[in-house]
Amino acid sequence: MKKTLKQNSLFQKLKEHKISIKQYIILIMYFNKKNISEENKQTLSDKLFDCITNTLTDYAIKALNSIEKLFITDKKIKTDALMGNNYDNEINDFIKKFPTTKLPNGKYARSNKKNIETNFKWFFENYEYSWENIQQATSMYINEYRSNSYMYMRTALYFIRKNDGTKTVHSDLADYCDKVINNESYTEKKYFKTKIL
């Protein structure tokens, strides 16, 4: 998945305000210390620094505030940047792949969408797989367990991320994404039952 770098937006903003990288660094230095050398003052234009009052101009302050907004993002934008613009539909498709019934362990195969989204945030913070890989891996996983009535299959939530009881967190989804990328076909699991006489 392609991720947008904040630096790209930063450079675009500097270009819009006609501020060089060097000038931007000096503005930050002044903003933090309220004091810069004479040489640095000369680097700033009259548009950015008032030598008479020894302060940043209103234009410079507005430009800094405009740039600062690039680094203050709301939760929605953060989620989009992490999981892609279409993540909501992708999560819905992921959930629909799981059966609507209970698994043999007594738990429902499908999980609450909000909880699924939380686990996918963790997944995308730790792995670099595309949604296409994820959907193919999920189909592979479910097909593998379908033939044995979903015996020992994880719920949708635990398929993405499962704590094994220690501090170790494991992702079956990541394992299956690797299988998809490596063109590995699944092998049907055979389960043995002990007949009690």
Rosetta blueprint (number, residue, H / E / L):
1 M L
2 K L
3 K L
4 T L
5 L L
6 K H
7 Q H
8 N H
9 S H
10 L H
11 F H
12 Q H
13 K H
14 L H
15 K H
16 E H
17 H L
18 K L
19 I L
20 S L
21 I H
22 K H
23 Q H
24 Y H
25 I H
26 I H
27 L H
28 I H
29 M H
30 Y H
31 F H
32 N H
33 K H
34 K L
35 N L
36 I L
37 S L
38 E H
39 E H
40 N H
41 K H
42 Q H
43 T H
44 L L
45 S L
46 D L
47 K L
48 L L
49 F E
50 D E
51 C L
52 I L
53 T L
54 N L
55 T E
56 L E
57 T L
58 D H
59 Y H
60 A H
61 I H
62 K H
63 A H
64 L H
65 N H
66 S H
67 I H
68 E H
69 K H
70 L H
71 F H
72 I L
73 T L
74 D L
75 K H
76 K H
77 I H
78 K H
79 T H
80 D H
81 A H
82 L H
83 M H
84 G L
85 N L
86 N L
87 Y H
88 D H
89 N H
90 E H
91 I H
92 N H
93 D H
94 F H
95 I H
96 K H
97 K H
98 F L
99 P L
100 T L
101 T L
102 K E
103 L L
104 P L
105 N L
106 G L
107 K L
108 Y E
109 A L
110 R L
111 S L
112 N L
113 K H
114 K H
115 N H
116 I H
117 E H
118 T H
119 N H
120 F H
121 K H
122 W H
123 F H
124 F H
125 E H
126 N H
127 Y L
128 E L
129 Y L
130 S L
131 W H
132 E H
133 N H
134 I H
135 Q H
136 Q H
137 A H
138 T H
139 S H
140 M H
141 Y H
142 I H
143 N H
144 E H
145 Y H
146 R H
147 S L
148 N L
149 S L
150 Y L
151 M L
152 Y L
153 M L
154 R L
155 T L
156 A H
157 L H
158 Y H
159 F H
160 I H
161 R L
162 K E
163 N E
164 D L
165 G L
166 T L
167 K L
168 T L
169 V E
170 H E
171 S L
172 D H
173 L H
174 A H
175 D H
176 Y H
177 C H
178 D H
179 K H
180 V H
181 I H
182 N L
183 N L
184 E L
185 S L
186 Y L
187 T L
188 E L
189 K L
190 K L
191 Y L
192 F L
193 K L
194 T L
195 K L
196 I L
197 L L
